[in-house]
Amino acid sequence: MNRILVIRGGAIGDFVLTLPALKLLREGFPRARLEVLSYKHIAALADNRFYADAVRSIESGTLARFFARNPELPTELRGYFGGFDLIVSYLYDPDGIFADSVGRCGKARFVVGPSTPDQNSHAALQLARPLEPLGLAPANPAAYLYPTNADRAAVAHFRRDASTIVFHPGSGSKTKNWPIENWRRLGSDLLFRGRNLLVVGGEADAERLSDLRRTWNGEAVQFAENLALPHLAALIEACAFVGHDSGVSHIAAAVGARCVLLFGPSNPAVWAPANQNVTVLRAPDAKMDSLSFHDVEALVPSAGNG
């Protein structure tokens, strides 16, 4: 097993949940070159950071030909796929068209993983389970990320100490978000107690972050927006963190942040990070606006004291 390729689409959380499977491959075949075909800005979390020796973008127009029946396959991609001994794909391919196309490129062993896990067990275990025929048995569903010193240097200008709590008040879905007025109240209470706040987010969180900027105008609150994901991981590393069911929360858990995560419609037994540093609080009726402010407030100070 000299060269291994893992193909993973999906969002940030999907990728982080696949890291335990990548860890099994890395440790099971330590001499193999392991490459990842994914969204490059997400797979950067693994690129030369323990898991992947190289990353290639999945956003290629010519790759679409592999999902057509009996296409003329591009020479460059035929050579690319033909150079691997093992290919593990998590792409949605119900008719096996992609698998057949890749099979025409070489003699790699092709392993199919679930593109979307079900509700029967933790997602990370489901994503790793297809590797069992290779003698790689999934046991630990916790994911880990390893920021580099260069990642840490890129965010060294942010002020952090033992009193800093990181907020990520957004997610990929409005139904997963705690009401913004609760975030305002929680942050103001923490500031009154002398805690430092660092608010992180991306393009999808712009409206919520703008709201909090207006609320805390003049306060010593730091905002970190649209950071490269490896830099974001380094920023959150070993901090206290409060967030929702989101990819950023998965990053926070994987770098050792002491997390309080607020869940609503998603089942935390399947989708929450499995790391020991994570406390999950789920809305009793799975609706985020019914999640008690006082229940959240009671957990957050302890997150910053570990």
Salt bridges, closest charged atoms under 4 A:
GLU27 OE2 - LYS23 NZ 2.82
GLU35 OE2 - ARG3 NH2 2.66
GLU35 OE2 - ARG33 NE 2.80
ASP53 OD2 - ARG26 NH2 3.12
GLU76 OE1 - ARG56 NH2 2.75
ASP151 OD2 - ARG49 NE 2.84
ASP151 OD1 - HIS231 NE2 3.95
ASP205 OD2 - HIS168 NE2 2.88
ASP211 OD1 - ARG184 NE 2.73
GLU225 OE2 - ARG213 NH2 2.59
GLU237 OE1 - ARG152 NE 2.87
ASP245 OD2 - LYS176 NZ 3.36
GLU297 OE2 - ARG193 NH2 3.00
GLU297 OE1 - HIS294 ND1 3.74
